[in-house]
């Protein structure tokens, strides 16, 4: 990913936290020189000191067939905001966009053992809706196995993490403050989130 030096993010803890918070991501593979992408919820954790991402495809989605042992890209990208040149001191300025994005690369492996795949599903339940776990625990095993048979679970061990935080770092503190004030008052949640990230940098 192209990252200008002003905007490169290198704090792994912050990147890891971002991936966990914005965990509905895009997985990209390639087949016959054609990029293929699917949008999936992930669980993001650390195993043996490495960041590990886990998710599952619907078995009907043939992308999983190109996954095992292959190199993949998962893109985490959520809050973003249009930045008007009205915030800048110089008249000769142009609009831009502020955003945060993480590109995580690694080798994927399919999780075919039913117990391990079931544990991954339960990890996902615990992350996204812990209260549903009570209902899940009461469901018949036959139903669970039927659901499990309709998916393909996989893990990716991250070995290359690239992150960008484009938050007007190349502008003056006064200009950044104007942007933060405007975005903080926005009715759009994404713009408010960008304002929060920018405000942290100004502290």
C-alpha positions, 0 to 999 in steps of 0.5 A: 500500500502506498503510504506517504511518510507523514501518514505511516502508522507503526504502533502495532498495539494501536493497529491491532486495536483498530483491526479488532474495532473495525473487524468487518474486513475485505479478504482479497485473493487472486486466481488466474491473475484476477483479484477476488474479494469477499467482505467478512467479519473477522476475529483478530487475536494474538497467538504465539506472539503473532497477530492471527485473523480468523473467519469463515466463508459460505461453502458455496463461495468458491473463493475458499478453494484458492485459500489454503496455503495461499497468500492473502490480503485482508483490508480493514478500513472504516472511518473516513471523512471529506476534508474541505479546503475551507479549513486551510490558511492558503487559498491555493488548496484543494480538497482531500480525504482523511481515513485510516486503513490497515492492510494485513498480509499472511498465509491462510490455512483452512480449519477442517477439524470440526472441533476447531471450527466450532471453537472459532464460531464460538469465539466469533459469537463471544466477540460480536454478541456474547448474549447469544451464547446462551441461546447457541449453547441450547441449540441441538448438536445436529443443527450446529453440525448442519451449520458447520457443514455449510461453511469453510473456516480459516485462519491467517497468520499475519506476517506483513502489516501496513497501516496508514492514518491520514489525519492532516498531520501535514497541516498546521495545528490551527488548521487541524483544530478547525477540521476537528471542530467541523467533523465533531459537529457532523451528524455522520458517525464516520466523520466524528470518529475521524475527529476523535482520532485527529484530536488524539494527535493534537493532545 
